[in-house]
Amino acid sequence: MLFDSEIDRQVRAGTALPETAPWRALAAHQREVAGLHLRELFDRDPERAQRFSLELDGLLFDYSKHRVTDGTLRLLIELARASGVPEAFAAMRRGDGINWTENRAVLHIALRAGGDRPITVDGTDVMPGIRAVLERMRSFSEAVRRGEWKGFTGRPIRAVVNLGIGGSDLGPAMVCEALGAYADGPQVRFVSNVDASDFVSATCDLDPAETLFIVASKTFTTQETMTNAHTARRWLVEALGDERAVARHFVALSTNRGAVAAFGIDASATFEFWDWVGGRYSSWSAIGLSIALAVGFERFAELLAGAREADRHAFEAPLAANIPVLMGMLGVWYRNFFGAASRAVLPYDRYLRRFPAYLQQLDMESNGKAVDRDGRALGYASGPVVWGEPGTNGQHAFFQLLHQGTELVPCDFIGVVNPAHELGDHHRKLLANFIAQTEALMRGRRADEVAAELRAAGIDEDALRALVPHRAFAGNRPSSTILLDRLTPHSLGMLMALYEHAVFVQGVVWRINSFDQWGVELGKVLAGAILGEQERLLAGDAVDLSRHDSSTQALIERCVARRASG
Ligand code: G6Q
C-alpha cells in the first residue's frame, strides 16, 4: 500500500490492529452503549433523524436507526481517519498502485470523471483513451438502436445477448434491470452460466438474423464466457449459413485484443478497457455497452454523471458528513464490535431486484479476505456475508429471523418515493411497508405492550403468560434507510458509486486489498483438471484419480458412469 497511516505505523511496529488506540476506544465504548435501546435514543433526542441523516442530490441516507450515539460516530470517524481513509481516497485518485498484489491502479473513477482533468497511470493520461471508447460506444449504440447497424442478412438488430460472467455480467445485468422503465432499444438479455440451460433459455425465441452478441470478458479467457461465445457463434453461423455473419453479429468488450482477434472479432468491433478497471467495478467501462444499447447512450452518460456526483461527495465531504464513509464505518461497527456476520440489503423496488446480487459480488469479492496488507493473518473479522431480496416479498420469508432470530443482521433498506408505474395504491402500500419495517425492527414490542394488547383482546391470564414471550420483539435491530426521489440513471449511478466507496473504506480500515480476488482461482484450476479427467474417462481411457480425496474421486466416477449408462 502506498500510503502510511497512523494505524499502519502502529501495526508495523507490532501492535495488533484491535489493540490500537482507536479500536480499543471503540471496544470500550461498545460495552457502554450496547445496553442502550434505540427507542431510548429516539426518545432522548427529538432531532435524531435530522441530525443523523445526509442528503445527496435527491438521495436521502438516514442512519438514525443505528445503535450509535454522537460519541460512537466520533470514535468511528476517528478510526477512519487514523486508518488513512482520506489518504486512501487520495491514492486512488492519483492512480497509485493500490491493488498492490496485482500491481495495478484502481481507476474506475476515471471512467466516469468526465471533463478534461488528466488522470495518469504510470505517467500516461488515461482520459483520452476513455473518451475515445465512450465516443465509439455512443456511435455504435446509436447505430444499432436506429436500425442503421444491420445484421448479415440486412435486418435490424432487435435482440442483444451479453455473454459474460461475474463482473462482466452482474453490474450491467443489474443496471439494465434497474432501468427497465427506460428500456427503449433492442431487448437485452444476459447469459452468464456455463450451464447450457442459460444459453438455451436466453436464445430459444430469438431470430439469429436479428441478434447481436456482446462477448464481455476482460481477459477473454474465462471458461464460461468463452464456452458461451463459441456456442453462440455456432448457433449463428448454422442459422445464417456463412462464417462472415460473425462480423455483423458479434462485438467484444475486452482488454485482451489478441484473444479477441483470435476468436475472429475485428478490432473495429472491439471496445477496449484497461487492466486498472476491476471486473466488479467495470459497468462504467465498455462493459456497460449493453446498458447503452438498452436505454440509450445519453442515459448511460447520466449513470456515469450520477457516479461522478457520488465520487465528488466521497472525496470532498468531511468524514463525519460523508455518506460512504458512514456506510462503511457503520458496517465496521457491527462486524467488529457486535460480531454481526451478515448484512441484508432490501430494495423495495422490483427494478432493483438484482441489486443484492450485484452488491454481493462488489462487497464479498472485495472484502472477503483473511490476510492484511503485510500478508499476515487478520485476527479480526473482515467482510460480512451480504444477502437480500426485494421487499415486500422478503417480509413473508426471512424477516422473521431479522425481527426475532438470535442473529443481529444490520439492514440496508432502499426505497424510491416516486414509482415507475402509478397503479392504484400499490406504491403507497409498498412505501408503508418499507417504512414500517425499519420502525418495527427498531422499536420491537415490549412484553408489557404485548400483555396489554392480549388483555384487551380478552385472553385469560394463563394463556397470556404463555404467549407473551413468543409475541414480544426485542427490537433494537439496526437499519439504514436509503431513499431515492426517483430511480433514474443518475440516482442509480450515485447509489452504486456510494456502495463502491463504502466497500473501499472498509477495506482500508481492515487493512486488506479490496481489489484482488485470488480466492476464486483455486476452484478454476481444479475444474480444469477435473474436466480433463472426465473427458479422458468418457473416451474410455484409464485415469488415475488417486490424487483426489475419496469423495471427489467417487463424484467424478459417478458422473462419468451414470452419464455413460444413462
Ligand atoms: C470481478 C472478478 C470476476 C470477473 C469474472 C469475469 O471483479 O474479477 O468476477 O469479472 O471472472 O472475468 P472476465 O471479464 O475476464 O471474463
Residues whose N, C-alpha, C, O or C-beta is under 5 A from the ligand:
A	BS01	G6Q	I165 G166 G167 S168 A216 S217 K218 T219 F220 T222 T225 G278 G279 R280
